[in-house]
Amino acid sequence: MSPFDSEGLWLRCALHAHSTNSDGELAPDLLARHYEWAGFDVLATTDHWVRTDEASTKRLLVIPSTELNAVVGEGEDAHVLALGVEADPVAPTGEFEPLADVVGWIDANGGLPYLAHTYWSGLRTEQWWNCPGLLGIEVWNTGCELELGRGDSSLHWDEALEHGCSLQALATDDSHHPGYDSGFAWTWVRAAERTREAVLAALRAGDFYGSTGPEIHGVEVTDDEVVVRCSPAASITLYCGRTRGARANAGRLGYPNLSRVLERADDGAITAVALQRPWDGGRYGRVEVLAADGTKAWTNPLWTA
């Protein structure tokens, strides 16, 4: 799954945000205006158990979506984004449905299911990693990071990838208080055009990457290495499994045979690097870019075993 080899538009997408239709502070039209003014191209309004169908503006495409609850494990609560779903959800009067059933309902009604904030929810990877139809998870959730410091679910993602699940990863705001928890994270989607259908098709295909700041300009994969080109970075890491991978760090010598810095900015930050693949490829491959200010970007898995 690589958006860097395809043609199309790069669209900056906010794929998890709440309005007054559930527990957000802004009405749906004001939330759309807020993200439009913030320079976003696409907004998915994901109110809890409400499919918010707000009109798009001249500059912002709004995709009706929702956020549902599901049960995993021994009755633990999980949240699932239903991006672009075409039916209105009905909250159960009793217990929530199992995760597989909720994911199945989303898929049957034209939506894309992603598991939200697994770290914040206190979930364990084995509770959800093999759920049929689940497209991915949130690798980053700004609201959960600002609230409790539990916004980064990359460890859960790595555990699922280790199991051979080719799950995608979104970076989102999960904004409830625009201006405080908005505009910190986004998903860059490579879509054929600025339409609902094209954005959803690109998401389903994995033609996107998540970011809280850095830009990834290109990723080239060969049998021997992964070449990454990006905005100035403090480090660039290739994750290939529990104990496999490679990293290049600005200002430090690289480990022999693991990384070759190809280009640097004037201040020494890395802008292009070749990272060595394990001899057997590893269980999977994904790239993470870290900027000097602590912001990150994440590719989708480039391969899985």
N, C-alpha and C positions, 0 to 999 in steps of 0.2 A: 504494500500500500504506500505509494509515493506520489504526492501531488506535484513534485518538482519536475517530473518528466512529462506532465500533461499540459494541454493548452487550456486557457480560460482566464477568468478574472479572479484576483485575490480579493475576497470579501472578508472584512473584519466583523465577526459575528459574536453577539452576546446571547448565549444559549440557555441562560438560567437567570430569570429575574421575576420579581413579584410586584403586583399592583394592589390597589385597594380591593380588587375582587377576591383577594385572600388576605395576606398579612403584610402587604407592602404599603409604603407611605404615599405613593403617587397614584392618581387615577391612570387607567390604561393609556389614555391619549397623552398625558403629561409624561408618563414613563417613556413612551415612544419619542416624544420631543427631547427628553433628557438625553437618551442614547444617540439621537440624531445630532444634537449639538456637540456631543462628546466625540463625534467622528466615526461612529459605527455605521456599517452598511446593512446589517441584519439584526433583528431582535426577535427572540423567541420568548413570549410572555408565558411563564410557566406557573400560573397560580395553582394553589393546592386544590385539587378536585374540581377545578373550574377551567374549562377550555375558553380562554380569553381570546376573542376574535376581534382585535382592534384593527382599524384600517391602516394601511401603509401610508407613508408620506412620500413626497417627491424624492427624498434622498435615503429613506430608511425603509427596507422591506420588513414587514412584521409577519411572523409565522405563528399562527394559533397553535398553542401547545398547552401542556398541563403537567403537574407533578402529582404522582399517586403514591400511596402507601402499599407496602406488601409485607408479608411475613416470611422470615427465613429462620432456619434452625429451630430452636425451642421457643417459638413465638416472638422472636426479636423483630423490631420494626426496621424496614428498609424503605428508602425513597427512590422512586423511579421517574426519570424524566420521560415524557411522551412527546417528542418533538414532531410537529406537523400532524398530529393525530386528527382525524376527520370526524370523530364522534364525541359527544359530550359524556364525560364519565359520571357515574352515579355512585356515590360513597355508600358502602354497605352499612346496614344498621347494626350489624354485629362485628365480628372479627374481620380483619382485612384478609384478602385472598393470598394464597401462596405466591411467591415471586414468579414462578413459571406461568401461573395463570394470568397474572397482571401483564407480564411481558407478552403473552399470547394475545391478550385483548388489544394491547397497543399495536402489535403487528397486524392483527386482523382488521384494524380500523385505520390502516395507512400510516401509522406513526413509527417513529424510530425510538427504541427503548435504550436508555442509558442509566446505569445505577449511579445515584448521586452520593457524594461525600461519605464514602465507606469508612474512613477513619473517624470522622465526627460521629457517625452512627454506631461506632463500636463493633463493626462487623468483623467476622473472620473470613478469610478468603475462601475456605472450603464451603462456606454457606451459599456461595453464589457463582463461583467461577465456571461451573459447568451448566449453567442455566440455558436451556435451548432458546435461541432467538435473541439473547442479550447481545447488543452490539458493542458495548463498552462501558467505561466508568468515567467519572471525573478524576483526572489526576490532580487537579488543583481546584479548590473552592475558596474564593476570597472571603466570603462571609464567615465560613467555619474557621479560617485562619485568624481573622481579626477577633472573633468571639472567644475562641478557646485554644488557638494555636494548633488546630487539627485540620488544616486545609490541604495538606500534601498527602495524597494516597498512593504515591508512586511505589511504595513497598508492596501494597496489595496488588497493584498492577503487575509488578515483577513476579510475584508469586503465581498469579494467574497465567502469565506468559510462560513461566517455567513449566506449568502443567500442559502446555501446548495450545492454550486458548489464544486465538489471534484477536484479542480485544482491543478496540480503539480507546483513545483517551482524550476527553475534552478538558479545556481550561475555562472556568466560568467565574462569574462574580457571585451568583446566588444573591443578588441585591434585594434587600428589603428597605434600606435607608439610602436612597440615591444621594450621591454627594459624599457619603461616608464609606459605603461599601460597593461603589460602582466604578467602572472604568479601570480596574486593576488587572483584569484577566480577560482574555478573548480567545476565540478559535479562528484561525485564518483558514478559510475554506476556498479551495480552487474550484470554482463553478463555471460551467459553460456560459451562463448568463445570470443576470440578477433577477431570478424568478424563484418562487417557492419550490417548484418542481426541480429546478437545477440545483438549488442549494441542498435539498433533501437527497437528491441522487448522489451528489458529491460526498455528503456525510455518510451515506450507506456504503459508498465505495472506499471510504477511508482517505479521500483526497483532502486532507487538512492537517494542520498541526496546531498545538496549543501554545500560548505564550502569555507571560506577564510583562514582557518587554522586548527581549531579543527577537531579531528577525533571522530566519533561516532562508538563505538564498538558493541553496542547492545541496543535494545529497546524491552521490554516485556510489553504487555498490558493485564491487567486483568479488571474485572468489577469494581475494587476498586481503582487501582493505575496504574501508568506507571513507570517502572523501567528503568533508563537510565544509561548506562556505556559508558565512553568516556575518551578522553585525559584530563589532568588537566584543570579544568574550574573554572572561577570566579563565574559564576552563570549558572543554568540550569532551563529553564522555560517551563512549559506546558501551552500552550494557548488553551482555550476551548470556547471562545466567547468573546463578548464585555466586560463582567465583570466577567468572569469565568476563572479559571486556578490556577496554583500554581508555586512557585519558591523557589529554595534553593540558598542561597548566601554564598560563602566562607567567613569565618571570622565573620559571624553574626548568631544569633539564628534564627531558622526557625519559621514561624507562626504555632501555634498549629494545629495539624491534617492536615496540608497541605504538609509537606515535611519531609522526614527522610533521612539524609545523611548516606549512607551505607559504603562508603570508601572515604578516603582522601589521597592525596599525602603528602610527608614529609613537604611541605611548607603550608599545609592546604587547597590546592586547591581540589575541589570535583572531584572524579573520578567515583562515583556511587551514585545514589540517587533514592529514591522512592517518586513520586509525586502523591498526592491525586487527583483522578478524582472527578468532581462534582457528586452529588447524582443522577442527571439525565443524566450524561454523557457530558452535554454541547452540543453546536451546532456542534462542531468539536474538534479534538485534533491534535496538532502538537507540536513538541519540538524544542527549540532553545538553543544552547550551546554558551556561551560567554566565551572566554579565557581572561586571565589577560591583554594581549596586545591589546584587543579590537576586535580581529578577532572572527568570528561567524561560526556556522554551523546550518543548518535547515533541519529537516526531512520533508518529504512529509506528508500530512494529514494521521494520523493513523486511523481516522474514521471521518465520516461526518453524520449529522442528515438527 
